[in-house]
Amino acid sequence: MKLDYDKGKFSCKHDYCIGKVTSLADPTLHARAQEYKRRLSGAMKPLSGQDIARIPKGKGFYATRKYDGEFALLAFDGENLLSVNPGGTVRVGLPAFAEAEKLLKKAKLKSCLLGAEIYLTGDTTKINRVSNVVGILRSPKSKADLEKLGVAVFDIIELEGEPVENAAKVFESLKRWFGKGKLVHPVEHVVANKVDTIMELFTEWVIGEGSEGIVVRHDNAGFYKIKIRHNLDVAIIGFSEGTDERKGLLHDLLVAVMRNDGTLHELVRVGGGFTDEDRRIIADELRRRVVSSDYVAVNNDYVAYEMTAPGPVIEISCLDMISESSKGGPVNRMVLDWDGKRYSALSRMPLVSVISPQFVRMRDDKDANIEDVNISQVSDLVNVPDFDKPAHEKEAPASAILERTVYTKTMRGNRMVRKLLLWKTNKEDFAEFPGYVVYLTDFSPNRQNPLERDIKVSKTEDDARKLFSQLAEKNFIGGWEKVA
């Protein structure tokens, strides 16, 4: 591994330089950073403080403090050290990196890859937020700013070209190399052979000192990320019902936060935390709020949501919110415009992945407005790019109707109407949209629920037309007459 790079393609300020991984002599470092982050994220089991007792009992556990910063793969070739993040950004020349180089040379290492977090030193309860870290990393105002950045090393990915998977060896080595460091140091860690030890650390570090969380590691049991659950007030914008014996009961909700321009930013699907009585009452309420929408969202069972007028507001809790994908890119969610009658899609913009969302309660004291369900609830906790940018700057292209068929039937003096539409969204490359939508509405005044709907989505026009034909053959028989 040789860490040569084209410095002419890097932007430098106060001896600190930023560039792209394509300017490195070894661009494979980007893929290694992405793969490590993906593997670590996949192995991490999220828990709340109340669930610590679920961790298996046994020896060989290490509990480490979780720092609120930017993940970095540190690469050292025996002479120089740099960092690569999953998004492909390379950083060179941080004061903490210079210190790390000296310590690794003193340890006579020829090469290593390390997992680390770049964070803001100081009072963790006041300034240790990832948005502040990112702000300095992108545009430091002075060298003093850069000297505020610490590096907590938490893993040895490779040592002299060989993987290191033994936790005891990892922490022993990190302590030996960086134990006397000031800006660079081993992640704070404790041997935790008892669940009580983990509970005590959670109380001290997270609740008492305001750390982001703790990570518990074991060679066989894997990784556990333990954090305080966050609570958010969100607006319901859609729902789906159960099937078979659960028909008529709520299956899950689609919820959103509101941006400062009044648009609704889709946040997460919420399916847990409800009693059966909650599911009955909420479903009954939401059926009366169903509205039109040119945006079709589906739940994890690929059932399309019935979109509803924004609200009511509910409180949810979650274990974590993550604003980056495993490849370092943004987590984009759909932004919707509500004109009082229907939803229209604007664009996909950065937000977060919400881990383990749960329904807490209805918030009858709040409404779906900018003050009560604002996106700042998320952006105050997690770095969300462009959270204050107006969503209307980039509007989605209009959909195009490809087929429209209407049939009627009169029974007992009442006229029934069935409409079948097929449209191309024109948004499949623009956003997280299906390419085509087939939509059946069935109105019959004789039924308890006069209006019923069936929605199918497809990626290709051929499949969409097959779905259209199947619904037509099934629904337009037995006395139904086509309307010209």
Number of C-alpha atoms within 10 A of each C-alpha: 16 14 17 12 18 12 14 9 14 17 13 16 14 14 12 19 19 20 21 20 23 17 16 19 14 14 16 11 25 24 17 17 28 21 15 18 22 16 12 14 15 11 14 16 15 17 22 18 20 12 11 17 14 9 17 11 13 12 11 16 26 20 24 23 21 23 26 22 24 18 22 24 27 26 22 26 20 18 14 20 24 21 28 25 24 26 19 21 16 25 25 20 20 24 20 21 23 16 18 25 20 16 19 22 17 10 13 11 17 15 21 21 26 21 20 24 22 24 25 27 16 12 11 16 13 8 15 20 22 18 20 15 25 17 12 16 20 11 14 16 13 11 14 11 15 22 14 16 22 23 29 25 24 21 21 24 21 16 15 15 12 12 12 15 13 12 17 14 13 17 22 12 16 18 17 13 21 21 15 12 16 12 23 25 22 24 23 16 17 16 17 22 15 16 17 12 14 26 17 11 21 25 14 13 17 21 15 11 13 16 22 22 21 24 22 24 20 18 13 9 15 13 22 20 23 27 23 20 20 16 17 20 25 32 31 24 29 26 28 23 19 15 11 6 7 13 11 16 20 25 20 22 25 24 25 30 30 25 22 18 13 17 22 30 29 25 23 20 21 22 19 15 15 18 11 12 11 16 20 18 14 18 21 14 11 21 16 10 16 18 17 13 18 16 21 21 21 20 18 8 6 10 17 19 20 25 26 23 22 23 22 22 25 22 17 22 21 18 20 23 20 17 21 19 18 21 18 18 13 19 18 21 20 21 29 28 20 16 10 9 11 17 23 18 23 25 24 22 21 21 28 24 18 17 16 20 22 19 20 16 15 16 16 10 9 18 18 24 20 17 13 19 24 23 25 18 17 20 19 11 16 19 24 22 15 12 18 13 12 13 23 14 9 10 16 19 13 14 16 12 13 14 13 14 16 17 20 18 17 13 10 6 7 11 13 17 20 23 20 23 17 23 21 22 22 17 20 13 10 14 18 16 22 21 19 28 29 24 19 22 16 17 17 20 12 12 9 7 10 11 13 12 13 14 18 20 23 18 14 13 16 11 13 21 19 13 20 22 14 11 17 17 10 8 16 19 10 7 11 16 15 14 10 6
